[in-house]
């Protein structure tokens, strides 16, 4: 099935998910997958603009000293984007986002000390952002080794300072978060063994699974299934 076939099929489907979120740790490929899904669904793409955060490079270089401003910048940015989404036309096309607002708290707990986290919580509670509920969340999992390889391959200068220990903390935080996630349909994808961004066969299998996922918790790992066959 070609990409054009996928677009046609998606366009003819009225009862599929209208708001899809792709999530996962740094380097797992969530933004690239979100872009590819938006193309297939003919939908609107909503991306967090990491490159706009003026504190991020300093955070990766010096850690704690820039953690709070970097975190607050992302909180304000994500809240603004989701508020605009909530107020927009309900009959607009399918929307694909590469972030959940809830993940902001996840990173805050990893990056901030106790006093900073308390301040962050106070600010977050005052904002009272109403985030629209996704019809489907796609959680991309990958090993730390795979994440390090992908981060190195994409060659973003400020990401060179990301170390293994930090990625381990982030991946563990994601695992804990999605272990108890029950706010809607969840598709957990083993992104260590497949490449739905660059491999068309992997992408087409995943795309079909996304269209079939309407509720509950599901796991997508075709590579493991083939190994057992």
C-alpha positions in Angstrom: 0.0 0.0 0.0 1.4 3.3 -1.0 1.4 6.6 1.0 -1.2 7.9 -1.5 -3.4 4.9 -0.8 -3.1 5.6 2.9 -4.2 9.2 2.4 -7.3 8.1 0.4 -8.2 5.5 3.0 -7.8 7.9 5.9 -9.8 10.6 4.1 -12.8 8.3 3.6 -13.0 7.3 7.3 -15.3 9.4 9.4 -15.2 7.5 12.7 -11.4 7.2 13.2 -9.4 9.2 15.8 -9.6 13.0 15.5 -6.9 13.9 17.9 -3.8 11.7 18.1 -0.8 12.3 20.3 2.6 10.6 19.7 4.8 10.5 22.9 8.0 9.0 24.0 11.5 9.9 25.3 14.1 12.1 23.6 15.3 10.7 20.3 12.6 8.0 20.0 11.2 9.6 16.8 7.9 11.0 17.9 8.0 14.2 15.9 9.0 12.4 12.7 6.2 9.9 13.2 3.7 12.6 13.9 4.7 14.3 10.7 4.2 11.1 8.7 0.8 10.4 10.3 -0.4 13.9 9.6 0.5 13.4 6.0 -1.4 10.1 5.8 -4.4 11.4 7.6 -4.4 14.7 5.7 -4.5 16.3 9.2 -3.2 19.3 11.0 0.2 18.9 12.7 0.8 20.4 16.2 4.4 20.3 17.3 6.2 21.5 20.4 8.9 23.9 19.2 11.9 22.7 21.1 14.3 24.9 19.2 12.4 28.1 20.5 13.4 27.4 24.1 16.3 29.8 24.8 17.2 27.9 28.0 17.4 24.4 26.6 21.0 24.4 25.3 22.2 25.9 28.6 20.3 23.2 30.5 21.9 20.4 28.5 25.3 21.9 29.2 25.0 22.9 32.8 22.0 21.0 34.1 20.4 22.3 37.2 21.2 25.9 36.8 18.9 26.3 33.8 16.4 23.6 34.6 13.6 25.8 36.0 13.5 28.4 33.3 13.7 25.7 30.6 10.8 23.8 32.3 8.6 26.9 32.7 9.2 28.0 29.1 7.9 24.6 27.9 5.0 24.7 30.3 3.8 28.1 28.9 4.5 27.1 25.3 2.6 23.8 25.5 -0.3 25.3 27.5 -0.7 28.1 24.9 -0.8 25.6 22.0 -3.3 23.4 23.7 -5.5 26.3 24.7 -5.6 27.4 21.0 -6.5 23.9 20.0 -9.3 23.6 22.5 -10.8 26.9 21.2 -10.5 26.0 17.6 -13.1 24.6 15.2 -14.4 21.2 16.3 -15.0 20.3 12.7 -11.5 20.8 11.6 -9.3 18.0 10.2 -7.6 15.2 12.2 -4.9 16.7 14.5 -1.6 15.0 15.2 0.5 16.3 18.1 3.9 15.2 19.4 3.3 16.0 23.0 1.0 15.5 26.0 0.7 18.4 28.4 0.9 15.9 31.2 4.5 15.0 30.2 5.6 18.5 31.3 5.1 17.4 34.9 7.1 14.2 34.1 10.1 16.2 33.0 9.7 18.6 35.9 10.0 15.8 38.4 13.2 14.5 36.7 14.9 17.9 36.3 13.9 20.1 39.3 15.0 20.1 42.9 12.3 20.1 45.6 12.0 23.8 46.0 11.9 24.4 42.2 9.3 21.6 41.8 7.1 23.2 44.4 7.3 26.6 42.6 6.6 24.9 39.3 3.5 23.1 40.8 2.1 26.4 42.1 2.5 28.1 38.7 1.0 25.1 36.9 -2.0 24.9 39.2 -2.7 28.7 38.8 -2.8 28.3 35.0 -5.7 25.9 35.0 -5.1 24.7 31.5 -7.9 22.6 30.0 -6.1 20.1 27.7 -8.3 18.4 25.1 -8.4 14.6 25.6 -6.7 12.7 22.8 -8.7 10.0 21.0 -5.5 8.0 20.9 -2.0 8.2 22.5 0.9 6.4 20.8 3.7 5.8 23.2 7.0 5.0 21.5 9.4 2.9 23.7 13.0 2.3 22.9 16.1 1.2 24.7 18.6 3.8 26.0 21.2 2.4 23.5 18.8 3.0 20.6 18.0 6.5 21.8 21.7 7.4 22.1 22.3 6.2 18.6 19.4 8.1 17.1 20.3 11.3 19.0 23.9 11.0 17.6 22.6 10.3 14.1 20.3 13.4 13.9 23.3 15.6 14.9 21.6 18.4 16.8 24.4 20.3 18.5 23.0 21.0 21.9 21.8 17.3 22.2 25.5 16.2 22.3 25.5 16.9 26.0 22.7 14.5 26.8 24.3 11.6 28.8 23.2 8.1 29.4 22.2 8.6 33.0 19.8 11.4 32.1 18.2 9.3 29.3 17.8 6.4 31.8 15.9 8.7 34.2 13.7 10.0 31.4 12.8 6.6 30.0 12.0 5.3 33.5 9.8 8.3 34.1 7.9 7.6 30.9 7.5 3.9 31.7 6.0 4.8 35.2 3.7 7.4 33.7 2.2 5.2 31.0 2.1 2.1 33.3 -0.8 3.9 35.1 -2.1 5.9 32.1 -5.9 5.4 31.8 -7.2 8.7 30.3 -8.0 7.1 26.9 -6.9 4.6 24.3 -3.2 3.8 24.4 -1.0 2.1 21.8 2.4 1.1 23.1 5.0 0.7 20.3 8.3 -1.1 20.6 10.4 1.4 18.6 13.7 -0.4 19.3 13.0 -3.2 16.9 11.1 -1.3 14.1 11.5 2.0 12.3 8.1 3.4 11.2 9.7 6.7 10.2 12.1 5.4 7.6 10.8 1.9 6.8 7.6 1.9 4.7 6.6 -1.7 5.7 6.9 -0.9 9.4 5.0 2.3 8.9 2.1 0.7 7.0 1.7 -2.0 9.7 1.6 0.6 12.4 -0.8 2.8 10.5 -3.3 0.0 10.2 -3.0 -0.8 13.9 -3.6 2.9 14.7 -6.8 2.8 12.6 -8.0 -0.3 14.4 -7.3 1.0 17.9 -10.4 2.6 19.4 -10.2 1.8 23.1 -8.2 0.1 25.8 -4.4 -0.6 26.0 -2.6 -2.2 23.0 0.9 -3.3 22.3 2.5 -3.2 18.8 5.7 -5.2 18.3 5.5 -7.0 15.0 9.2 -7.9 15.1 8.8 -10.0 18.2 5.8 -11.7 16.6 7.8 -12.6 13.5 10.6 -14.0 15.7 8.2 -16.4 17.4 6.5 -17.5 14.2 
